[in-house]
Amino acid sequence: MGESDVAARYLDGYAEILAQVSATGRRLTRDEVDGRRALGEQAAAEGGHSLRGLVRQHLAATRADWPGGAGSTDCVLAAVEQAVDAFAEGYERAQRMAVREEEAARREFIDDLLYGRSDLGRLAERAERFGLVLSRAHAVAVAEGPEAYDDTAPVTRRVEAALIARFGDRRILLATKNGQLVCIAPGDEDDVLTHFAKQAHAATDGSRVAVGRPQPGAGGVVHSYEEALSALELARRLGLDEPVVRAADLLVYPVLTRDRQAMADLVLSALGPLRGARGGAEPLLRTLEVYFDSGCTAAEAARRLALSVRALTYRLERIHQLTGANPADPMHRYTLQTAVIGARLLDWPAQEL
């Protein structure tokens, strides 16, 4: 559409208004203001025209159609102001509506994608609009910060800008869900999720990020998302210090807790006697946890616990006395270590088993 066509389409009746205002000195009527506003909405809805360019067309038309009579210049300029203001208001209102509709469609798509609620064929069609090809494998990373985030939060915008600056259009989708940042990327582009984890950790002042495994198809996105959520929960229960955890590295833990009753029996059998210690089971349970995490090196475990090696040795001997299992004995170590992991996963001794 050429500039003359733009003028004919969106400046309909404008010259007549200027002429009448010049002749009578009146202001625009309500119907005229509504008409200019409607034309602005139409221009925004049809697309392809910037507001700046449309305002320029109005000014050009004002100069070309300036009334030749003796009417007041001030009245004509006031009418121009009214007309352009109404047109711009309509244009901006239509744009806001379009943005809200786009945001609503995007939010609905994200919800359907991460909950797996929609027909997979229809979901794949909608995904193209948001840059995803669901026939490929995808992996999902989830960042959980000290506060809840939404799509308009500065943190979200900062992370999104960092991803775009680094990777451009690589079919990446960044969103928020339940106050967490969510990044969906092709499964063979692990560098995207690694960069997301780095940026999210920095932007949220110390968030933890979990990364699900690449999974194929539309259903694979929700599967990877659920893996990432489970990894976050496991990291919390186990008290892991790592800022980034990967579901692939934590697969042993769901296996250990698949038979919850068997794990509870092991915890109570191997560690239950620790409740008879002065101060309860928690201090000695923490001692075992740090001792195993330190590679069963007494000096390192004592340093991490802020104890002397002698005090640590005393605690290990006390554990041996209460449980009958020696943490330093390889024959007993596996049982005790598995029981310690189970205790953290089951939140024992805070929760009764």
Secondary structure, DSSP 4 states (H G I P E B T S, - for coil): --HHHHHHHH-TTHHHHHHHHHHH-PPPPHHHHHHHHHHHHHHHHH-S--HHHHHHHHHHHHHHT---SS--HHHHHHHHHHHHHHHHHHHHHHHHHHHHHHHHHHHHHHHHHHHT-S-HHHHHHHHHHTT--TTS-EEEEEEE-SS---TTSHHHHHHHHHHHHHH-SSS-EEEEETTEEEEEEETT-HHHHHHHHHHHHHHTTS-EEEEPPPB-SHHHHHHHHHHHHHHHHHHHHHT---SEEEGGGGTHHHHHTSSHHHHHHHHHHHHGGGGGSTT-SHHHHHHHHHHHHTTT-HHHHHHHHT--HHHHHHHHHHHHHHHS--TTSHHHHHHHHHHHHHHHHTTTTTS--
